[in-house]
């Protein structure tokens, strides 16, 4: 009798253990309610900014989150930089951490979800190659730099894990620029594994190599079976339109007329340009740019999202402030149409900087027409 009772008890315990394991496994594979559609980047605040102290404290405040909510945005992307959160010795800089948690608390209060985006780290800056300083990018050749990245996310996770999986997501690196696509794919595996050990269900945002370009989405490999991943790409094409007048890029120095939709540069404007500029203008003399070109460019990204059955997200897109507004609105309208056709979530670049629609100094809209277009009014 004792033997039979022990057997029954052992069987019962085994069944309970199997049930517990199954329940945990199923829970880890549940899809979060991190649903997103229309957002903007809170750029040049905790990233790409020299503001500190009182100036940084006042840059983004509660009324900004309330405003975005009232306008109809449902989430924000918050770029953050290593230099703002850790000093050169790896010690935390408390003010930036306090501002990040303040931002996430305000998002919760004002019905906004948030993506925390590690934008620039000391071992990787997305624009280094364009500034002739690519040797400073050691991330893909240094095991230490990769472990440092993982360690940063250990600390970020420790600070942010209390926020609901339905309200906060992590983008563990912005715009990777690796010499080989597999270098980035291998790093994805490492960081994904580390984060999943800490937070099995947190939504992770992952983009493709070479500035999260739509062209390289087909080379992206993401861990199979993880449904709490969002695939991200960035899109600023045609650059001659979106970056017209932008001092930091060669094509921004073009001063002739730009057309959209259609052939972007006329033969007359091409002939009037300098010889060095003509080399940059050649592609715009023959390629017709319109909504169908945007659809064609998005095709690979859409196919990859379908392959993995994951949400697709355009994390950056927008038009530089000096660009003719009629052209900017035409392009924006076409972008929004293609997003809607393919259920692509988006965050504009950006809220209040030089691609933005809000003027923080004057505390008023600097481009209300753009907001109305984004909100389909």
C-alpha positions in Angstrom: 0.0 0.0 0.0 2.8 2.4 0.9 4.6 1.6 -2.4 1.4 2.3 -4.4 0.8 5.6 -2.5 4.4 6.7 -3.2 4.0 5.8 -6.9 0.8 7.8 -7.1 2.4 10.7 -5.2 5.5 10.6 -7.5 3.3 10.6 -10.6 1.3 13.5 -9.3 4.4 15.5 -8.6 5.7 14.8 -12.0 2.5 15.9 -13.6 2.6 19.1 -11.6 6.2 19.8 -12.7 5.3 19.2 -16.3 2.3 21.5 -16.0 4.4 24.2 -14.4 7.0 23.9 -17.1 4.4 24.0 -19.9 2.7 27.0 -18.3 6.0 28.9 -18.0 6.9 28.0 -21.6 3.5 29.1 -22.9 3.7 32.3 -20.9 7.1 33.1 -22.4 5.7 32.7 -25.9 2.6 34.9 -25.2 2.5 38.0 -27.4 2.5 41.2 -25.4 -0.1 43.9 -25.9 2.6 46.3 -27.0 0.5 47.6 -29.9 1.8 50.7 -31.7 0.7 52.7 -34.7 1.6 56.5 -34.8 4.5 58.0 -32.9 7.5 60.4 -32.9 11.1 60.5 -31.7 11.9 62.5 -28.6 15.3 63.2 -30.1 18.1 65.5 -29.1 17.2 65.3 -25.4 18.9 62.2 -23.9 20.8 61.7 -27.2 22.8 63.8 -29.5 22.7 66.8 -27.2 25.1 68.8 -25.0 22.3 69.9 -22.7 22.8 69.1 -19.1 21.4 70.4 -15.8 18.5 72.8 -15.8 18.5 73.1 -19.6 18.0 69.4 -20.0 15.5 69.2 -17.2 13.3 71.7 -18.9 13.7 70.4 -22.4 10.9 67.7 -22.2 8.3 68.1 -19.6 4.9 66.7 -18.7 3.0 69.0 -21.1 4.9 67.5 -24.0 3.6 64.0 -23.2 0.1 65.4 -22.7 0.3 67.2 -26.0 1.3 64.1 -27.9 -1.5 62.1 -26.4 -4.1 64.8 -27.2 -2.9 65.1 -30.8 -3.4 61.4 -31.3 0.0 59.8 -31.1 0.0 56.5 -29.2 3.8 56.0 -28.6 7.2 57.6 -28.5 10.7 56.4 -29.3 13.2 57.7 -26.8 16.8 57.7 -28.1 19.5 57.6 -25.3 23.3 57.8 -25.5 25.9 56.0 -23.4 27.7 59.3 -22.7 24.6 60.7 -21.0 24.0 57.6 -18.8 27.5 56.4 -17.9 30.8 58.2 -17.5 34.1 57.0 -19.0 34.6 54.7 -16.1 31.2 53.1 -16.5 29.7 54.8 -13.5 26.0 55.9 -13.7 25.2 59.5 -14.2 22.0 59.8 -12.1 20.3 62.8 -13.8 19.8 61.1 -17.1 18.5 57.9 -15.4 16.0 60.0 -13.5 14.9 61.8 -16.7 14.3 58.5 -18.5 12.2 57.1 -15.7 10.3 60.4 -15.6 9.6 60.1 -19.3 8.3 56.5 -18.9 6.2 57.5 -16.0 4.7 60.3 -18.0 4.1 58.0 -21.0 2.1 55.8 -18.6 0.1 58.7 -17.3 -0.7 60.0 -20.8 -1.6 56.8 -22.6 1.7 56.5 -24.6 3.8 53.4 -25.0 7.5 53.9 -25.3 10.5 52.4 -27.1 13.8 53.0 -25.3 16.4 53.2 -28.0 20.1 52.9 -27.2 21.1 55.3 -30.0 24.9 55.9 -29.7 27.5 54.1 -27.7 31.2 54.8 -27.3 32.2 51.8 -29.4 29.7 52.5 -32.2 28.4 55.7 -33.8 26.2 55.3 -36.9 27.6 58.3 -38.7 31.3 57.7 -38.0 32.0 56.3 -41.5 30.5 59.4 -43.1 32.7 61.6 -40.9 35.9 59.8 -41.8 36.2 58.3 -38.3 35.1 54.7 -38.8 38.2 53.4 -37.0 36.5 54.5 -33.8 33.8 51.9 -34.3 35.2 48.8 -32.5 31.9 47.1 -31.6 32.0 44.4 -34.3 35.7 43.6 -33.8 35.9 43.7 -30.0 34.5 41.1 -27.6 34.9 43.6 -24.8 32.9 46.2 -26.6 30.1 43.7 -27.2 30.1 42.6 -23.6 30.0 46.3 -22.6 26.9 46.7 -24.7 25.3 43.7 -22.9 26.3 45.1 -19.6 24.6 48.4 -20.4 21.4 46.5 -21.1 21.8 44.5 -17.8 21.7 47.9 -16.0 18.9 49.3 -18.1 16.9 46.2 -17.6 17.5 46.4 -13.8 16.2 49.9 -13.8 13.3 49.5 -16.2 12.0 45.9 -15.7 9.2 47.2 -13.4 7.5 48.8 -16.4 4.8 46.6 -18.0 5.8 44.6 -21.1 2.6 46.1 -22.6 3.9 49.6 -22.2 7.7 49.7 -22.7 10.0 48.0 -25.3 13.7 48.0 -25.8 15.6 48.8 -29.0 19.0 47.5 -28.1 21.0 49.4 -30.7 20.3 52.0 -33.4 21.5 51.9 -37.0 24.3 49.2 -36.9 27.1 49.7 -39.4 29.0 46.4 -39.7 31.3 45.5 -42.5 29.5 42.2 -42.9 25.8 41.5 -42.3 26.6 38.3 -40.3 28.6 40.4 -37.7 25.4 42.1 -36.8 23.3 38.9 -37.0 25.7 37.3 -34.5 25.6 40.2 -32.2 21.8 40.1 -32.2 22.0 36.5 -31.0 24.2 37.5 -28.1 22.2 40.5 -26.9 18.9 38.7 -27.4 20.0 35.7 -25.3 21.3 38.0 -22.5 18.1 40.1 -22.4 15.8 37.0 -22.6 17.5 35.5 -19.5 16.6 38.7 -17.7 13.2 39.5 -19.3 11.7 36.6 -21.1 8.8 38.6 -22.5 10.0 42.2 -23.0 9.3 43.4 -26.6 12.6 43.9 -28.4 13.0 46.1 -31.5 15.6 44.9 -34.0 16.7 46.6 -37.2 18.9 45.5 -40.1 22.6 46.3 -40.8 23.8 49.5 -42.5 21.7 52.2 -40.9 18.6 50.0 -40.6 18.2 50.4 -44.3 15.3 48.8 -46.1 17.8 47.5 -48.6 19.4 45.2 -46.0 16.3 43.8 -44.3 16.6 40.7 -46.5 19.9 39.9 -44.8 18.5 40.2 -41.3 18.3 37.1 -39.1 16.2 37.2 -35.9 15.7 34.5 -33.3 13.0 32.0 -34.4 9.9 31.5 -32.4 10.1 34.8 -30.4 6.9 36.7 -31.1 7.8 39.6 -28.9 10.1 41.1 -31.5 9.3 44.1 -33.7 11.3 44.6 -36.9 12.5 48.1 -37.6 13.8 50.0 -40.7 14.5 53.7 -41.4 13.6 55.6 -44.6 14.7 59.0 -45.8 14.6 58.5 -49.5 15.0 60.4 -51.7 17.7 62.2 -49.7 17.8 65.1 -52.2 14.3 65.9 -51.0 14.2 65.0 -47.4 17.7 66.5 -46.6 17.6 69.5 -48.9 19.8 72.1 -47.3 21.2 69.7 -44.7 24.7 70.9 -44.0 26.0 67.5 -42.7 25.4 65.5 -46.0 26.9 66.3 -49.4 23.6 66.1 -51.3 22.2 68.7 -48.9 24.5 71.3 -50.6 22.5 71.1 -53.8 20.7 74.5 -54.3 18.7 73.8 -57.5 15.1 72.9 -57.8 13.7 69.6 -56.6 10.5 68.0 -58.0 8.2 65.5 -56.4 6.6 63.3 -57.6 8.4 62.5 -60.9 11.9 63.0 -62.0 13.5 64.9 -59.2 16.1 67.0 -61.0 15.7 68.6 -64.4 18.4 68.5 -67.1 18.7 72.3 -66.9 19.4 72.2 -63.1 21.8 69.3 -63.5 23.8 71.2 -66.1 23.9 74.3 -63.8 25.5 72.2 -61.0 29.2 71.9 -60.2 31.1 68.8 -61.5 31.3 67.3 -58.0 27.6 67.8 -57.5 26.7 66.3 -60.8 28.1 63.0 -59.6 25.6 63.0 -56.8 22.7 64.2 -59.0 23.0 61.5 -61.7 20.6 59.0 -60.0 17.9 61.6 -59.7 17.9 62.4 -63.5 16.5 59.0 -64.5 14.6 57.5 -61.6 11.0 58.5 -61.2 10.1 59.0 -57.5 6.5 58.5 -56.5 4.3 56.3 -54.2 5.1 53.3 -56.4 8.8 53.7 -55.8 8.2 53.8 -52.1 6.1 50.7 -52.3 8.9 49.0 -54.2 11.5 50.0 -51.7 9.4 48.7 -48.8 8.9 45.3 -50.4 11.8 43.4 -48.9 11.1 44.7 -45.4 7.4 43.7 -45.7 8.4 40.2 -46.9 10.8 39.7 -44.0 8.1 40.7 -41.5 5.7 38.3 -43.1 8.4 35.5 -43.0 8.8 35.9 -39.2 5.1 36.9 -38.7 6.3 40.0 -36.8 5.2 43.7 -36.6 7.0 46.0 -39.0 8.0 49.4 -37.8 9.6 52.5 -39.5 11.5 54.0 -36.6 12.8 57.1 -38.5 11.4 59.0 -41.4 10.9 62.7 -42.0 11.8 65.9 -43.9 14.3 68.6 -42.9 12.7 71.8 -41.7 13.9 74.1 -44.6 12.4 71.8 -47.3 9.6 73.3 -49.3 6.4 72.4 -47.4 4.4 71.5 -50.5 7.0 68.9 -51.5 7.4 67.7 -47.9 3.6 67.2 -47.6 3.3 65.3 -50.9 6.1 62.9 -49.9 4.7 62.5 -46.3 1.2 61.7 -47.7 2.6 59.0 -49.9 4.6 57.5 -47.0 1.5 57.5 -44.8 -0.5 55.7 -47.5 2.1 52.9 -47.8 2.4 52.6 -44.1 -1.4 52.2 -43.8 -1.6 49.7 -46.7 0.9 47.4 -45.0 0.1 48.0 -41.3 3.5 49.5 -40.7 3.9 51.4 -37.4 6.0 54.5 -37.4 7.8 57.2 -35.4 8.6 60.5 -37.2 12.0 62.0 -36.9 11.2 64.0 -34.9 9.2 66.0 -32.3 10.9 69.3 -31.7 14.3 69.3 -33.4 15.2 70.3 -37.0 12.9 67.7 -38.6 10.1 68.3 -36.0 6.8 70.0 -35.8 7.0 71.6 -32.3 9.0 74.7 -31.3 10.1 74.3 -27.6 11.5 77.8 -27.4 8.3 79.5 -28.6 6.1 76.9 -27.1 4.0 76.6 -30.3 3.7 74.5 -33.4 6.2 75.3 -36.1 4.5 73.0 -38.6 0.8 72.4 -37.7 0.1 71.4 -41.3 2.5 68.4 -40.9 0.7 67.4 -37.6 -2.7 67.5 -39.3 -1.4 65.4 -42.1 0.2 62.8 -39.7 -3.1 62.7 -37.8 -5.1 62.4 -41.1 -7.1 65.6 -40.4 
